């Protein structure tokens, strides 16, 4: 069975690449400039040495596949700490070049230094990701919604063959072409674990070697909007017809979004947003979809045409 999951630990791991080479990832520069002051206060070399630039591979033990659809960071760190020593050493053997002193210590005594690594990742996440996590989680959850909708409409082949130009599902074989290598795996009825990611960059990451389902981590859309301080202004023509608030809400609903995030982005109370969404739903301009504990609102086809005409 093909399933989706969100991974806080993977977001921490993937974000290290951006901090190491921020100007290679312009869509994250606003985030980087805000978190950079916190980095000077950290001793995080044990973590950062595991994510090299350029990045031919990342040791699997620091980003184990999520076991549930929405694991907490604590759950994922517990899995990391429980990694068998031989798996840690095999992961470190994948990295090119000589080992730094922190990685040499991890190789020599995995249990002790895995516990230390988990502490470092926790401190790093609290400093540079936790302030943005509510909005990140919302964006990732709507990626799950959109992916599930596409899979329901077009099937697994339709979903995967539109996910990325370098991903193809042919019969039961998934083929992925990465920058430095290419690989394929037969799914053999196991399905696939799909993990949307904010800090993925522009390409997919795969893990075909771990036990269980193969993993494909793919970039979420509209990532740059996470760092915006103000909502995008509505078009004047649309505002004259619908009113400024409803026009702004429609423009924010370019991707499905729950009420609380709409309220935050538009500077409104949740009650006010709910009232306007109710009116837009009655007019056939907004639809609602439940995913877990959230109700996501999205523009209908009629609303898409209206927004496009007013742009």
C-alpha positions in Angstrom: 0.0 0.0 0.0 1.3 3.4 -0.9 1.1 5.8 2.0 2.2 9.3 3.0 4.0 10.6 6.1 5.5 13.7 7.5 9.0 13.6 9.1 10.2 16.3 11.5 13.6 14.6 11.7 14.1 14.6 8.0 13.3 18.3 7.9 16.2 18.9 10.4 18.6 16.7 8.4 17.7 18.3 5.0 17.9 21.8 6.4 21.6 21.4 7.2 22.4 21.4 3.5 20.8 24.8 3.2 22.7 26.2 6.1 26.0 25.0 4.7 25.3 26.4 1.2 22.6 29.0 1.6 23.1 30.8 -1.7 22.5 27.6 -3.6 18.9 27.6 -2.2 17.5 31.2 -2.7 14.0 30.2 -1.8 15.3 29.6 1.8 17.4 32.7 2.2 14.8 34.6 4.3 14.7 31.6 6.7 18.5 31.3 6.8 19.0 35.0 7.6 16.6 34.7 10.5 18.1 31.6 12.1 21.8 32.3 11.4 22.3 34.2 14.7 21.3 31.1 16.7 23.8 28.8 14.9 26.8 30.6 16.4 25.7 29.6 19.8 25.6 25.8 19.1 28.1 23.0 19.2 26.5 21.0 16.4 29.4 19.5 14.5 28.5 15.9 15.2 25.2 16.6 13.3 26.5 18.7 10.5 29.5 16.4 9.7 26.9 13.7 8.8 25.4 15.9 6.1 28.1 16.6 3.6 28.1 19.1 0.7 27.9 18.1 -2.0 25.7 15.3 -0.8 26.1 12.0 -2.7 24.4 10.2 0.2 23.1 10.7 3.7 23.5 7.9 6.2 20.2 6.1 6.6 20.4 5.9 10.4 20.0 9.7 10.8 16.7 9.7 8.8 14.9 6.4 9.4 11.6 6.0 7.5 8.7 7.3 9.6 6.7 4.5 11.2 3.5 6.5 11.4 1.9 9.2 9.3 2.7 12.0 11.7 5.5 11.0 14.1 6.8 13.5 16.6 10.5 14.4 16.6 10.8 12.6 19.9 9.5 9.4 18.4 11.9 9.7 15.4 14.9 10.5 17.7 14.1 7.4 19.8 14.3 5.3 16.6 17.6 6.9 15.8 19.1 6.3 19.3 18.0 2.6 19.0 20.0 2.0 15.8 22.2 -1.1 15.9 25.9 -0.3 16.0 26.6 -2.2 12.8 24.0 -0.1 11.0 25.7 3.1 12.3 29.1 1.9 11.1 27.7 0.9 7.7 26.2 4.3 7.3 29.4 6.1 8.2 31.3 3.8 5.8 29.2 5.4 3.0 30.6 8.8 3.5 33.7 9.7 1.4 36.9 11.1 2.8 38.5 10.9 6.2 36.3 11.0 9.3 36.2 14.0 11.5 36.9 13.5 15.2 33.2 13.6 16.1 32.4 10.9 13.5 35.3 8.8 14.5 34.0 8.8 18.1 30.5 7.9 16.8 32.1 5.0 14.8 33.9 3.7 17.9 31.0 3.9 20.3 27.7 4.3 18.5 25.3 3.9 21.6 27.0 6.8 23.6 27.3 9.2 20.7 23.9 8.4 19.2 22.4 9.7 22.4 24.6 12.8 22.1 23.5 13.2 18.4 19.8 13.1 19.4 20.5 15.9 22.0 22.2 18.0 19.3 19.4 17.5 16.8 16.8 18.4 19.4 18.6 21.6 20.3 19.1 22.5 16.7 15.5 21.9 15.9 14.3 23.9 18.8 16.4 26.9 17.7 15.9 27.0 13.9 12.8 24.9 13.0 10.4 24.8 15.9 9.4 28.5 15.5 8.2 27.7 11.9 7.0 24.2 12.5 3.2 24.9 12.8 3.2 26.5 9.3 5.5 23.9 7.9 3.3 21.1 9.2 0.3 22.7 7.7 2.0 23.0 4.3 3.2 19.4 4.5 -0.3 18.2 5.5 -1.9 19.9 2.5 0.8 18.2 0.3 -0.5 14.9 1.7 -4.1 16.0 0.9 -3.2 16.9 -2.7 -1.2 13.8 -3.2 -4.0 11.6 -1.9 -6.5 13.4 -4.1 -4.3 12.8 -7.2 -3.8 9.2 -6.3 -7.5 8.7 -5.9 -8.1 10.3 -9.3 -5.2 9.1 -11.4 -3.9 6.0 -9.4 -0.4 5.4 -8.1 1.1 5.6 -11.6 -0.5 9.0 -12.3 0.7 10.3 -8.9 4.3 9.2 -9.2 4.7 10.0 -12.9 3.7 13.6 -12.2 5.7 13.9 -9.0 9.1 14.8 -10.5 10.6 14.6 -14.1 13.2 12.1 -12.8 10.8 9.7 -11.2 9.0 7.0 -13.3 6.9 4.1 -12.3 6.8 1.4 -15.0 4.7 -1.6 -14.2 5.9 -2.5 -10.7 9.4 -1.0 -11.0 10.1 2.5 -9.6 13.0 4.3 -11.3 14.7 7.4 -9.9 17.5 9.4 -11.5 19.5 11.4 -9.0 22.2 14.0 -9.8 25.0 11.5 -9.2 23.4 8.1 -9.6 20.3 6.4 -10.7 18.4 3.5 -9.2 15.4 1.3 -9.5 13.4 -1.0 -7.2 10.6 -3.5 -7.7 7.8 -2.7 -5.3 6.5 -6.2 -5.4 3.2 -5.2 -3.7 5.0 -3.4 -0.8 3.8 0.0 -2.0 5.8 3.1 -1.3 6.3 5.6 1.5 6.0 9.2 0.2 7.3 12.0 2.4 6.7 15.6 1.4 9.5 17.9 2.6 10.0 21.7 3.1 13.8 21.5 3.1 14.2 18.9 0.3 15.5 21.5 -2.2 14.4 21.0 -5.8 14.9 17.2 -6.2 13.6 14.0 -4.7 15.6 11.8 -2.2 15.1 8.1 -2.1 15.9 5.2 0.3 15.5 1.8 -1.3 17.9 -0.1 0.9 16.1 -0.1 4.3 13.8 -3.0 5.3 10.1 -2.4 4.7 8.7 0.0 2.2 10.9 2.0 -0.2 10.9 5.7 0.7 10.7 8.7 -1.7 11.0 12.2 -0.2 9.7 14.9 -2.5 9.7 18.7 -2.4 6.6 20.5 -1.1 5.3 23.4 -3.2 5.0 27.0 -2.2 7.8 26.7 0.3 8.9 30.4 -0.1 5.5 31.5 1.3 6.5 30.0 4.7 8.9 32.9 5.4 6.5 35.7 4.3 5.6 38.1 7.0 2.5 39.6 5.2 -0.2 38.0 3.1 -0.2 38.6 -0.6 -2.5 41.5 -1.5 -5.7 40.8 -3.4 -6.4 42.1 -6.9 -8.3 45.4 -6.9 -10.9 44.1 -9.4 -11.6 41.0 -7.4 -11.8 43.1 -4.2 -14.4 45.4 -5.7 -16.6 42.4 -6.5 -16.2 40.3 -3.4 -14.8 42.7 -0.9 -11.2 43.0 0.2 -11.3 40.2 2.8 -12.9 37.6 0.7 -10.6 38.4 -2.2 -7.6 38.0 0.0 -8.9 34.7 1.3 -9.4 33.4 -2.2 -5.9 34.4 -3.2 -4.4 32.7 -0.2 -6.3 29.5 -1.1 -4.0 28.7 -4.1 -3.3 25.5 -2.2 -5.7 23.9 0.5 -5.3 25.7 3.8 -7.1 25.4 7.2 -8.9 28.2 9.0 -6.3 29.0 11.6 -3.5 29.4 9.1 -5.7 31.6 6.9 -6.5 33.7 10.0 -2.8 34.1 10.8 -1.8 35.0 7.2 -4.5 37.5 6.7 -4.4 39.1 10.2 -8.0 38.1 11.0 -9.7 36.1 13.8 -10.6 32.5 13.2 -14.3 33.4 13.6 -14.1 36.1 11.0 -12.4 33.8 8.5 -15.0 31.1 9.2 -17.8 33.5 8.4 -16.3 34.5 5.1 -15.5 31.0 4.2 -19.1 30.0 4.8 -20.2 32.7 2.4 -17.7 31.7 -0.2 -18.8 28.0 0.1 -22.4 29.1 -0.4 -21.4 30.9 -3.6 -19.6 27.8 -4.9 -16.2 29.4 -4.7 -14.7 27.3 -1.9 -14.8 23.6 -1.0 -13.7 21.8 2.2 -11.8 18.5 2.8 -11.0 16.9 6.1 -7.5 15.4 6.7 -7.0 14.1 10.2 -7.9 16.8 12.7 -7.9 19.6 10.1 -10.4 20.8 7.6 -8.7 22.2 4.5 -10.4 24.8 2.3 -9.6 25.1 -1.4 -10.7 27.1 -4.3 -13.3 25.5 -6.7 -12.9 25.5 -10.5 -15.2 28.5 -10.6 -13.0 30.4 -8.1 -9.8 29.5 -10.1 -11.4 31.1 -13.2 -12.4 34.1 -11.2 -9.0 34.7 -9.7 -7.3 34.1 -13.0 -9.5 36.6 -14.8 -8.9 39.3 -12.1 -5.1 38.8 -12.2 
